[in-house]
Amino acid sequence: MMTDHIEPIEDLVGDLFVDRNEELRLCREWVENIPLRHLNSWALVGRRRTGKTAILVRLFNRLFCE
């Protein structure tokens, strides 16, 4: 039997996301304020393999499931 609910990727692979909660909080706060005011663009910058994509994947999964 198929269900309409899709589990977020983060729950399927386990919790490999560490030490990025502050960055995730800032990104989520920015997303939640989009309808309230005119916002400047953001850039997530860092060296290779420091978790930039992981932050955006986690943010997308949480917003998608809400």
Biopython code that builds the backbone (N, CA, C, O; Angstrom):
import numpy as np
from Bio.PDB.StructureBuilder import StructureBuilder

atoms = [
    (1, "MET", "N", (0.828, -1.181, 0.000)),
    (1, "MET", "CA", (0.000, 0.000, 0.000)),
    (1, "MET", "C", (0.874, 1.247, 0.000)),
    (1, "MET", "O", (1.770, 1.371, 0.835)),
    (2, "MET", "N", (0.632, 2.159, -0.909)),
    (2, "MET", "CA", (1.437, 3.376, -0.993)),
    (2, "MET", "C", (0.859, 4.451, -0.080)),
    (2, "MET", "O", (-0.352, 4.542, 0.123)),
    (3, "THR", "N", (1.747, 5.249, 0.454)),
    (3, "THR", "CA", (1.326, 6.373, 1.278)),
    (3, "THR", "C", (1.695, 7.660, 0.581)),
    (3, "THR", "O", (2.586, 7.681, -0.268)),
    (4, "ASP", "N", (1.016, 8.733, 0.933)),
    (4, "ASP", "CA", (1.306, 10.028, 0.338)),
    (4, "ASP", "C", (2.426, 10.764, 1.064)),
    (4, "ASP", "O", (2.934, 11.773, 0.575)),
    (5, "HIS", "N", (2.805, 10.257, 2.226)),
    (5, "HIS", "CA", (3.823, 10.927, 3.024)),
    (5, "HIS", "C", (5.211, 10.458, 2.606)),
    (5, "HIS", "O", (5.471, 9.257, 2.540)),
    (6, "ILE", "N", (6.099, 11.402, 2.323)),
    (6, "ILE", "CA", (7.479, 11.098, 1.966)),
    (6, "ILE", "C", (8.371, 11.542, 3.123)),
    (6, "ILE", "O", (8.344, 12.703, 3.531)),
    (7, "GLU", "N", (9.150, 10.617, 3.640)),
    (7, "GLU", "CA", (10.059, 10.956, 4.733)),
    (7, "GLU", "C", (11.203, 11.819, 4.188)),
    (7, "GLU", "O", (11.672, 11.591, 3.073)),
    (8, "PRO", "N", (11.649, 12.800, 4.964)),
    (8, "PRO", "CA", (12.772, 13.614, 4.506)),
    (8, "PRO", "C", (14.035, 12.776, 4.377)),
    (8, "PRO", "O", (14.217, 11.792, 5.093)),
    (9, "ILE", "N", (14.895, 13.174, 3.466)),
    (9, "ILE", "CA", (16.135, 12.438, 3.226)),
    (9, "ILE", "C", (16.959, 12.346, 4.502)),
    (9, "ILE", "O", (17.583, 11.317, 4.763)),
    (10, "GLU", "N", (16.967, 13.405, 5.295)),
    (10, "GLU", "CA", (17.778, 13.407, 6.510)),
    (10, "GLU", "C", (17.365, 12.286, 7.455)),
    (10, "GLU", "O", (18.215, 11.758, 8.171)),
    (11, "ASP", "N", (16.098, 11.905, 7.481)),
    (11, "ASP", "CA", (15.648, 10.839, 8.357)),
    (11, "ASP", "C", (15.990, 9.462, 7.788)),
    (11, "ASP", "O", (16.129, 8.495, 8.537)),
    (12, "LEU", "N", (16.123, 9.375, 6.478)),
    (12, "LEU", "CA", (16.416, 8.093, 5.853)),
    (12, "LEU", "C", (17.885, 7.708, 6.004)),
    (12, "LEU", "O", (18.202, 6.526, 6.140)),
    (13, "VAL", "N", (18.778, 8.682, 5.981)),
    (13, "VAL", "CA", (20.209, 8.378, 6.032)),
    (13, "VAL", "C", (20.779, 8.478, 7.431)),
    (13, "VAL", "O", (21.945, 8.137, 7.634)),
    (14, "GLY", "N", (20.016, 8.923, 8.389)),
    (14, "GLY", "CA", (20.538, 9.077, 9.741)),
    (14, "GLY", "C", (21.047, 10.484, 9.958)),
    (14, "GLY", "O", (20.981, 11.328, 9.064)),
    (15, "ASP", "N", (21.547, 10.727, 11.138)),
    (15, "ASP", "CA", (21.987, 12.086, 11.468)),
    (15, "ASP", "C", (23.482, 12.244, 11.267)),
    (15, "ASP", "O", (24.265, 12.091, 12.204)),
    (16, "LEU", "N", (23.874, 12.551, 10.038)),
    (16, "LEU", "CA", (25.270, 12.827, 9.724)),
    (16, "LEU", "C", (25.549, 14.321, 9.758)),
    (16, "LEU", "O", (26.666, 14.752, 9.472)),
    (17, "PHE", "N", (24.568, 15.094, 10.097)),
    (17, "PHE", "CA", (24.632, 16.555, 10.088)),
    (17, "PHE", "C", (25.105, 17.019, 11.460)),
    (17, "PHE", "O", (24.357, 16.923, 12.433)),
    (18, "VAL", "N", (26.324, 17.515, 11.551)),
    (18, "VAL", "CA", (26.863, 17.916, 12.854)),
    (18, "VAL", "C", (27.425, 19.330, 12.799)),
    (18, "VAL", "O", (27.967, 19.762, 11.782)),
    (19, "ASP", "N", (27.285, 20.032, 13.900)),
    (19, "ASP", "CA", (27.892, 21.353, 14.100)),
    (19, "ASP", "C", (27.466, 22.402, 13.070)),
    (19, "ASP", "O", (28.257, 23.284, 12.733)),
    (20, "ARG", "N", (26.246, 22.322, 12.570)),
    (20, "ARG", "CA", (25.767, 23.306, 11.605)),
    (20, "ARG", "C", (24.421, 23.876, 12.031)),
    (20, "ARG", "O", (23.737, 24.492, 11.214)),
    (21, "ASN", "N", (24.027, 23.691, 13.265)),
    (21, "ASN", "CA", (22.713, 24.144, 13.713)),
    (21, "ASN", "C", (22.572, 25.659, 13.684)),
    (21, "ASN", "O", (21.494, 26.160, 13.364)),
    (22, "GLU", "N", (23.610, 26.393, 14.003)),
    (22, "GLU", "CA", (23.545, 27.861, 13.971)),
    (22, "GLU", "C", (23.366, 28.356, 12.534)),
    (22, "GLU", "O", (22.561, 29.252, 12.280)),
    (23, "GLU", "N", (24.115, 27.774, 11.599)),
    (23, "GLU", "CA", (23.984, 28.160, 10.197)),
    (23, "GLU", "C", (22.601, 27.819, 9.672)),
    (23, "GLU", "O", (21.996, 28.602, 8.939)),
    (24, "LEU", "N", (22.103, 26.652, 10.048)),
    (24, "LEU", "CA", (20.765, 26.246, 9.625)),
    (24, "LEU", "C", (19.706, 27.184, 10.195)),
    (24, "LEU", "O", (18.749, 27.532, 9.504)),
    (25, "ARG", "N", (19.869, 27.592, 11.437)),
    (25, "ARG", "CA", (18.924, 28.524, 12.065)),
    (25, "ARG", "C", (18.909, 29.859, 11.320)),
    (25, "ARG", "O", (17.840, 30.422, 11.082)),
    (26, "LEU", "N", (20.085, 30.365, 10.953)),
    (26, "LEU", "CA", (20.155, 31.633, 10.215)),
    (26, "LEU", "C", (19.487, 31.524, 8.844)),
    (26, "LEU", "O", (18.765, 32.433, 8.434)),
    (27, "CYS", "N", (19.720, 30.434, 8.145)),
    (27, "CYS", "CA", (19.093, 30.237, 6.828)),
    (27, "CYS", "C", (17.586, 30.129, 6.958)),
    (27, "CYS", "O", (16.847, 30.715, 6.167)),
    (28, "ARG", "N", (17.129, 29.387, 7.948)),
    (28, "ARG", "CA", (15.685, 29.224, 8.140)),
    (28, "ARG", "C", (15.035, 30.562, 8.498)),
    (28, "ARG", "O", (13.946, 30.872, 8.014)),
    (29, "GLU", "N", (15.693, 31.348, 9.336)),
    (29, "GLU", "CA", (15.176, 32.673, 9.693)),
    (29, "GLU", "C", (15.065, 33.555, 8.451)),
    (29, "GLU", "O", (14.098, 34.301, 8.298)),
    (30, "TRP", "N", (16.055, 33.468, 7.569)),
    (30, "TRP", "CA", (16.032, 34.246, 6.333)),
    (30, "TRP", "C", (14.844, 33.822, 5.463)),
    (30, "TRP", "O", (14.135, 34.668, 4.919)),
    (31, "VAL", "N", (14.633, 32.507, 5.336)),
    (31, "VAL", "CA", (13.524, 31.997, 4.516)),
    (31, "VAL", "C", (12.180, 32.442, 5.090)),
    (31, "VAL", "O", (11.288, 32.844, 4.343)),
    (32, "GLU", "N", (12.033, 32.372, 6.407)),
    (32, "GLU", "CA", (10.761, 32.739, 7.020)),
    (32, "GLU", "C", (10.450, 34.219, 6.884)),
    (32, "GLU", "O", (9.284, 34.605, 6.959)),
    (33, "ASN", "N", (11.458, 35.058, 6.686)),
    (33, "ASN", "CA", (11.247, 36.500, 6.552)),
    (33, "ASN", "C", (11.057, 36.948, 5.103)),
    (33, "ASN", "O", (10.845, 38.135, 4.855)),
    (34, "ILE", "N", (11.128, 36.037, 4.155)),
    (34, "ILE", "CA", (10.984, 36.413, 2.745)),
    (34, "ILE", "C", (9.671, 37.149, 2.478)),
    (34, "ILE", "O", (9.705, 38.196, 1.832)),
    (35, "PRO", "N", (8.511, 36.659, 2.941)),
    (35, "PRO", "CA", (7.263, 37.374, 2.614)),
    (35, "PRO", "C", (7.104, 38.696, 3.361)),
    (35, "PRO", "O", (6.247, 39.504, 3.002)),
    (36, "LEU", "N", (7.905, 38.928, 4.383)),
    (36, "LEU", "CA", (7.698, 40.091, 5.230)),
    (36, "LEU", "C", (8.422, 41.344, 4.760)),
    (36, "LEU", "O", (8.000, 42.454, 5.084)),
    (37, "ARG", "N", (9.476, 41.194, 4.023)),
    (37, "ARG", "CA", (10.249, 42.368, 3.623)),
    (37, "ARG", "C", (11.097, 42.052, 2.406)),
    (37, "ARG", "O", (11.266, 40.900, 2.009)),
    (38, "HIS", "N", (11.622, 43.124, 1.831)),
    (38, "HIS", "CA", (12.535, 42.983, 0.708)),
    (38, "HIS", "C", (13.894, 42.540, 1.266)),
    (38, "HIS", "O", (14.459, 43.208, 2.132)),
    (39, "LEU", "N", (14.404, 41.434, 0.778)),
    (39, "LEU", "CA", (15.652, 40.897, 1.311)),
    (39, "LEU", "C", (16.771, 40.993, 0.292)),
    (39, "LEU", "O", (16.544, 40.947, -0.917)),
    (40, "ASN", "N", (17.952, 41.122, 0.794)),
    (40, "ASN", "CA", (19.138, 41.049, -0.052)),
    (40, "ASN", "C", (19.444, 39.587, -0.342)),
    (40, "ASN", "O", (18.984, 38.693, 0.367)),
    (41, "SER", "N", (20.212, 39.358, -1.374)),
    (41, "SER", "CA", (20.625, 37.998, -1.703)),
    (41, "SER", "C", (21.641, 37.511, -0.687)),
    (41, "SER", "O", (22.340, 38.299, -0.049)),
    (42, "TRP", "N", (21.704, 36.207, -0.553)),
    (42, "TRP", "CA", (22.683, 35.575, 0.329)),
    (42, "TRP", "C", (23.612, 34.712, -0.492)),
    (42, "TRP", "O", (23.240, 34.214, -1.555)),
    (43, "ALA", "N", (24.812, 34.541, 0.002)),
    (43, "ALA", "CA", (25.760, 33.600, -0.590)),
    (43, "ALA", "C", (26.325, 32.743, 0.535)),
    (43, "ALA", "O", (26.786, 33.265, 1.550)),
    (44, "LEU", "N", (26.290, 31.458, 0.355)),
    (44, "LEU", "CA", (26.867, 30.528, 1.316)),
    (44, "LEU", "C", (28.241, 30.158, 0.782)),
    (44, "LEU", "O", (28.361, 29.431, -0.203)),
    (45, "VAL", "N", (29.266, 30.662, 1.436)),
    (45, "VAL", "CA", (30.630, 30.552, 0.927)),
    (45, "VAL", "C", (31.483, 29.773, 1.920)),
    (45, "VAL", "O", (31.364, 29.959, 3.131)),
    (46, "GLY", "N", (32.327, 28.919, 1.414)),
    (46, "GLY", "CA", (33.251, 28.172, 2.253)),
    (46, "GLY", "C", (34.171, 27.323, 1.406)),
    (46, "GLY", "O", (33.977, 27.179, 0.199)),
    (47, "ARG", "N", (35.167, 26.766, 2.053)),
    (47, "ARG", "CA", (36.096, 25.892, 1.337)),
    (47, "ARG", "C", (35.395, 24.602, 0.931)),
    (47, "ARG", "O", (34.303, 24.296, 1.411)),
    (48, "ARG", "N", (36.024, 23.864, 0.059)),
    (48, "ARG", "CA", (35.475, 22.584, -0.398)),
    (48, "ARG", "C", (35.240, 21.653, 0.778)),
    (48, "ARG", "O", (36.028, 21.600, 1.722)),
    (49, "ARG", "N", (34.128, 20.914, 0.699)),
    (49, "ARG", "CA", (33.810, 19.845, 1.635)),
    (49, "ARG", "C", (33.639, 20.330, 3.079)),
    (49, "ARG", "O", (34.005, 19.634, 4.025)),
    (50, "THR", "N", (33.077, 21.536, 3.232)),
    (50, "THR", "CA", (32.839, 22.051, 4.585)),
    (50, "THR", "C", (31.364, 21.997, 4.969)),
    (50, "THR", "O", (31.005, 22.436, 6.062)),
    (51, "GLY", "N", (30.498, 21.471, 4.100)),
    (51, "GLY", "CA", (29.100, 21.260, 4.465)),
    (51, "GLY", "C", (28.115, 22.277, 3.922)),
    (51, "GLY", "O", (26.992, 22.367, 4.419)),
    (52, "LYS", "N", (28.506, 23.045, 2.913)),
    (52, "LYS", "CA", (27.591, 24.040, 2.344)),
    (52, "LYS", "C", (26.351, 23.377, 1.756)),
    (52, "LYS", "O", (25.230, 23.809, 2.026)),
    (53, "THR", "N", (26.538, 22.359, 0.977)),
    (53, "THR", "CA", (25.411, 21.659, 0.371)),
    (53, "THR", "C", (24.573, 20.961, 1.434)),
    (53, "THR", "O", (23.348, 20.917, 1.316)),
    (54, "ALA", "N", (25.200, 20.422, 2.456)),
    (54, "ALA", "CA", (24.460, 19.740, 3.527)),
    (54, "ALA", "C", (23.509, 20.699, 4.229)),
    (54, "ALA", "O", (22.398, 20.314, 4.594)),
    (55, "ILE", "N", (23.929, 21.934, 4.420)),
    (55, "ILE", "CA", (23.060, 22.936, 5.049)),
    (55, "ILE", "C", (21.837, 23.185, 4.183)),
    (55, "ILE", "O", (20.716, 23.217, 4.690)),
    (56, "LEU", "N", (22.038, 23.362, 2.887)),
    (56, "LEU", "CA", (20.915, 23.640, 1.994)),
    (56, "LEU", "C", (19.991, 22.435, 1.837)),
    (56, "LEU", "O", (18.775, 22.601, 1.744)),
    (57, "VAL", "N", (20.544, 21.234, 1.807)),
    (57, "VAL", "CA", (19.712, 20.028, 1.717)),
    (57, "VAL", "C", (18.859, 19.896, 2.967)),
    (57, "VAL", "O", (17.668, 19.600, 2.873)),
    (58, "ARG", "N", (19.445, 20.108, 4.124)),
    (58, "ARG", "CA", (18.692, 20.006, 5.380)),
    (58, "ARG", "C", (17.599, 21.066, 5.420)),
    (58, "ARG", "O", (16.473, 20.767, 5.816)),
    (59, "LEU", "N", (17.902, 22.293, 5.021)),
    (59, "LEU", "CA", (16.900, 23.360, 5.007)),
    (59, "LEU", "C", (15.755, 23.003, 4.061)),
    (59, "LEU", "O", (14.588, 23.142, 4.428)),
    (60, "PHE", "N", (16.071, 22.546, 2.851)),
    (60, "PHE", "CA", (15.049, 22.175, 1.890)),
    (60, "PHE", "C", (14.153, 21.061, 2.433)),
    (60, "PHE", "O", (12.929, 21.133, 2.322)),
    (61, "ASN", "N", (14.763, 20.039, 3.015)),
    (61, "ASN", "CA", (13.980, 18.908, 3.536)),
    (61, "ASN", "C", (13.023, 19.360, 4.627)),
    (61, "ASN", "O", (11.868, 18.937, 4.643)),
    (62, "ARG", "N", (13.476, 20.204, 5.531)),
    (62, "ARG", "CA", (12.610, 20.654, 6.597)),
    (62, "ARG", "C", (11.471, 21.520, 6.070)),
    (62, "ARG", "O", (10.333, 21.384, 6.521)),
    (63, "LEU", "N", (11.763, 22.406, 5.121)),
    (63, "LEU", "CA", (10.709, 23.268, 4.554)),
    (63, "LEU", "C", (9.734, 22.446, 3.721)),
    (63, "LEU", "O", (8.530, 22.703, 3.759)),
    (64, "PHE", "N", (10.218, 21.473, 2.979)),
    (64, "PHE", "CA", (9.384, 20.650, 2.134)),
    (64, "PHE", "C", (8.396, 19.831, 2.963)),
    (64, "PHE", "O", (7.249, 19.641, 2.560)),
    (65, "CYS", "N", (8.844, 19.350, 4.120)),
    (65, "CYS", "CA", (7.986, 18.506, 4.956)),
    (65, "CYS", "C", (6.978, 19.311, 5.756)),
    (65, "CYS", "O", (6.047, 18.731, 6.316)),
    (66, "GLU", "N", (7.128, 20.598, 5.826)),
    (66, "GLU", "CA", (6.158, 21.418, 6.557)),
    (66, "GLU", "C", (5.104, 21.831, 5.629)),
    (66, "GLU", "O", (4.174, 22.534, 6.025)),
]
sb = StructureBuilder()
sb.init_structure("model")
sb.init_model(0)
sb.init_chain("A")
sb.init_seg("    ")
for serial, (resi, resn, name, xyz) in enumerate(atoms, 1):
    if name == "N":
        sb.init_residue(resn, " ", resi, " ")
    sb.init_atom(name, np.array(xyz, "f"), 0.0, 1.0, " ", f" {name:<3s}", serial, name[0])
structure = sb.get_structure()
